[in-house]
Amino acid sequence: MLFTATIGVALALATLICALLAAIGLPGVWILALAAIGLEWWRPDLLSWWTIGGVLGIAVLSEVLEFISGALGATQAGGGWRSSVGAMIGGIAGAIAGTVVLAFLPLVGTIIGSVIGAGIGAVAGELTRKGDEGVDLVRRAEARIEATGELLSHRERLTRIGQGAAIGRALSVVIKGVSALAMGVWITIAAVIA
């Protein structure tokens, strides 16, 4: 009984720490996945392989969703592939810059930096368009005008793309944190009731 309670408390604490790590862009979900595998290796009677597979599935899904969320936000706001790549690169660079510049706000500075960086990266990526992509840009703008009846200035369009990327990145922070919590709760419950 004492062993089970100790394992439960340790896993609950690990879950909270890993959820915070995941929210700031560190591999919290993978640390939890490795913890589950290590726990299965150490005490094969605690977790089932269904639990291990489910936890690994959540980890992979959260990585895929994180990877595409900022890019998808930029694309949905009217950006091209360059703004999507810029959002991904900007999110990483922004997280690093936010950690350094806003060091007095641990964790929060990293999140703020990654969201702002994704937006700036999407705008920077969009500003690199030229040549044939410019023709595609005009065609897409004409299609949008026909579909919605609105004509956006270049500045408004870039603002929307940056906002879309920032919102997508913020959503990815929530997705990773919730994924880590779900994984941790699953592992903890499975270990305690075993």
C-alpha positions as CSV (number, residue, x, y, z in Angstrom):
1,M,0.0,0.0,0.0
2,L,2.8,2.4,0.9
3,F,4.6,1.6,-2.3
4,T,1.5,2.3,-4.4
5,A,1.0,5.6,-2.7
6,T,4.6,6.6,-3.2
7,I,4.5,5.7,-6.9
8,G,1.2,7.6,-7.2
9,V,2.6,10.8,-5.6
10,A,5.9,10.6,-7.6
11,L,4.0,10.1,-10.9
12,A,1.7,13.0,-10.1
13,L,4.6,15.3,-9.4
14,A,6.4,14.1,-12.5
15,T,3.2,14.9,-14.5
16,L,3.0,18.5,-13.3
17,I,6.7,19.1,-14.0
18,C,6.5,17.5,-17.4
19,A,3.3,19.5,-18.3
20,L,5.2,22.7,-17.5
21,L,8.1,21.5,-19.6
22,A,5.9,20.6,-22.5
23,A,4.1,24.0,-22.3
24,I,7.4,25.9,-22.7
25,G,8.5,23.7,-25.6
26,L,10.7,21.2,-23.9
27,P,10.2,17.5,-24.3
28,G,7.9,16.9,-21.4
29,V,5.6,14.5,-23.2
30,W,8.6,12.4,-24.2
31,I,10.0,12.4,-20.6
32,L,6.6,11.0,-19.5
33,A,6.7,8.4,-22.3
34,L,10.2,7.4,-21.2
35,A,9.1,7.3,-17.6
36,A,6.3,4.9,-18.5
37,I,8.6,2.7,-20.5
38,G,11.1,2.7,-17.6
39,L,8.4,1.9,-15.1
40,E,7.3,-1.0,-17.2
41,W,10.8,-2.2,-17.5
42,W,11.4,-1.8,-13.7
43,R,8.1,-3.2,-12.5
44,P,6.4,-5.1,-15.4
45,D,3.3,-5.6,-13.2
46,L,2.4,-1.9,-12.9
47,L,1.6,-0.8,-16.5
48,S,0.0,-2.7,-19.4
49,W,1.4,-2.5,-22.9
50,W,-1.9,-0.8,-23.9
51,T,-1.0,2.0,-21.5
52,I,2.5,2.3,-23.0
53,G,1.1,2.3,-26.5
54,G,-1.6,4.9,-25.6
55,V,0.9,7.2,-24.0
56,L,3.3,6.9,-27.0
57,G,0.4,7.6,-29.3
58,I,-0.6,10.7,-27.4
59,A,3.1,11.9,-27.5
60,V,3.3,11.4,-31.2
61,L,0.0,13.1,-31.9
62,S,0.9,16.1,-29.7
63,E,4.2,16.5,-31.6
64,V,2.4,16.5,-34.9
65,L,-0.2,19.0,-33.8
66,E,2.5,21.3,-32.3
67,F,4.5,21.1,-35.5
68,I,1.6,22.1,-37.7
69,S,-0.4,24.5,-35.5
70,G,1.6,27.7,-36.0
71,A,2.0,26.9,-39.7
72,L,-1.6,26.1,-40.1
73,G,-2.6,29.3,-38.4
74,A,-0.5,31.4,-40.8
75,T,-1.9,29.5,-43.8
76,Q,-5.5,29.8,-42.7
77,A,-5.0,33.6,-42.4
78,G,-3.9,33.7,-46.0
79,G,-0.2,33.1,-45.9
80,G,1.8,30.8,-48.1
81,W,4.3,28.0,-47.4
82,R,7.0,30.6,-46.6
83,S,4.9,32.1,-43.8
84,S,4.3,28.6,-42.5
85,V,8.1,27.9,-42.4
86,G,8.7,31.3,-40.9
87,A,6.1,30.6,-38.2
88,M,7.9,27.4,-37.2
89,I,11.3,28.9,-37.2
90,G,10.1,32.1,-35.5
91,G,8.4,30.0,-32.7
92,I,11.6,28.3,-31.8
93,A,13.7,31.5,-32.0
94,G,11.1,33.4,-30.1
95,A,11.0,30.8,-27.3
96,I,14.8,31.1,-26.9
97,A,14.6,34.9,-27.0
98,G,11.7,35.0,-24.6
99,T,13.6,32.8,-22.1
100,V,16.5,35.2,-22.1
101,V,14.8,38.5,-22.4
102,L,12.0,37.7,-20.0
103,A,14.1,35.6,-17.6
104,F,12.4,37.3,-14.6
105,L,9.2,35.5,-15.8
106,P,10.2,31.9,-15.8
107,L,8.2,29.7,-18.2
108,V,5.9,32.6,-19.1
109,G,8.7,34.4,-20.9
110,T,9.3,31.3,-23.0
111,I,5.6,31.0,-24.0
112,I,5.2,34.6,-24.8
113,G,8.4,34.6,-26.8
114,S,7.4,31.6,-28.8
115,V,3.9,33.0,-29.6
116,I,5.4,36.4,-30.7
117,G,8.2,34.7,-32.6
118,A,5.8,32.6,-34.6
119,G,3.9,35.7,-35.6
120,I,7.0,37.6,-36.5
121,G,8.4,34.6,-38.3
122,A,5.2,34.2,-40.4
123,V,5.3,37.9,-41.4
124,A,9.0,37.7,-42.3
125,G,8.4,34.5,-44.3
126,E,5.6,36.2,-46.2
127,L,7.8,39.2,-47.0
128,T,10.3,37.0,-48.8
129,R,7.7,36.2,-51.6
130,K,8.6,37.2,-55.1
131,G,8.4,36.0,-58.7
132,D,5.8,33.4,-59.6
133,E,4.7,33.3,-56.0
134,G,3.6,36.9,-56.4
135,V,1.3,35.9,-59.2
136,D,-0.1,33.2,-57.0
137,L,-0.5,35.8,-54.3
138,V,-2.5,38.0,-56.6
139,R,-4.7,35.1,-57.7
140,R,-5.4,34.1,-54.1
141,A,-6.2,37.7,-53.2
142,E,-8.6,37.9,-56.1
143,A,-10.3,34.7,-55.1
144,R,-10.6,36.0,-51.5
145,I,-12.2,39.2,-52.7
146,E,-14.7,37.3,-54.8
147,A,-15.5,34.9,-52.0
148,T,-15.7,37.4,-49.1
149,G,-16.0,40.8,-50.8
150,E,-13.2,42.3,-48.7
151,L,-10.0,43.9,-50.0
152,L,-7.1,43.9,-47.6
153,S,-4.2,46.2,-47.7
154,H,-0.7,44.6,-47.6
155,R,-0.2,45.7,-44.0
156,E,-3.6,44.3,-43.0
157,R,-2.9,41.0,-44.7
158,L,0.5,40.6,-43.0
159,T,-1.1,41.5,-39.7
160,R,-3.7,38.7,-40.2
161,I,-1.0,36.2,-41.1
162,G,1.1,37.1,-38.1
163,Q,-1.9,36.9,-35.8
164,G,-2.9,33.6,-37.3
165,A,0.5,32.1,-36.7
166,A,0.6,33.5,-33.1
167,I,-2.8,32.0,-32.3
168,G,-1.7,28.7,-33.8
169,R,1.4,28.7,-31.7
170,A,-0.5,29.6,-28.5
171,L,-2.9,26.7,-29.3
172,S,0.1,24.4,-29.6
173,V,1.2,25.3,-26.1
174,V,-2.2,24.4,-24.8
175,I,-2.2,21.1,-26.8
176,K,1.2,20.1,-25.4
177,G,0.4,20.9,-21.8
178,V,-3.0,19.1,-22.0
179,S,-1.3,16.1,-23.7
180,A,1.3,15.8,-20.9
181,L,-1.4,16.1,-18.3
182,A,-3.5,13.4,-20.0
183,M,-0.5,11.1,-20.3
184,G,0.5,11.6,-16.7
185,V,-3.0,11.0,-15.4
186,W,-3.2,7.8,-17.5
187,I,0.1,6.5,-16.2
188,T,-0.6,7.4,-12.6
189,I,-4.0,5.8,-12.6
190,A,-2.7,2.7,-14.3
191,A,0.2,2.3,-11.9
192,V,-1.9,2.9,-8.8
193,I,-4.7,0.5,-9.7
194,A,-2.3,-2.2,-10.8
